[in-house]
Amino acid sequence: MPKLKVPGLQLLVHMGALLPLAWLAWQFSQDNLTANPIREIQLRTGKYALNLLVLSLACTPVNNIFGFKPARRLRRTLGLYTFGYAALHLLVFIGLDYGFNFALIREGIAAKPFALVGLAAFLILLPLAITSTKGWVKRLGKNWSRLHRLLYVAAVLAVLHFIWITKSKADLRVPLIYGGIIVILLIVRIPVIRMLISRHVHRFIEKPAPATNHDTSNTW
């Protein structure tokens, strides 16, 4: 497959990741975040983090299967924004919801399984964010890849956290869709599956165009 150069793709990713935060800040300033703004901020920051997490997980399959190498360079950026939104999600919980009262926070986490699962997902993301630099890649060597596979564990925990905080069965479809996407992204990482999909994709891309009887030598 030919190499594709996408100028400004990194900039577009930064803008796309920051735009939801800017929109959230604007709506907060306009007092337009429902009757319970704290819960709304929690839900939105959590969903933004999950969206970015799924996109970061999709980078490797997109690179391996479709040969779109720019996706590989976006993993770190998307991963760091995932951590940023997850940290903001946690900060809203302990700061706005519990007022940094750590005794109440400890009781709340112990009493609420969804909070415990969410905290576990964040604690997994923390070392992944710290070790995302090139220096840490060199220091850890092959262990870096093993460590960053925990991103899938964090994704599963994040979906479970989302399922637990969902109140109605109708709304349950949304976290289940996220879960299904993550399962698909896990499946396509299996070497045999990846090779089969990649082979069919490349065969489709490299398929010659049908012959035409029209003379196009004088066309633009």
Helices and strands as residue ranges (DSSP letters): H 9-29, H 37-66, H 70-91, I 92-97, H 102-111, H 113-130, H 134-140, H 142-148, H 150-165, H 173-187, H 191-205
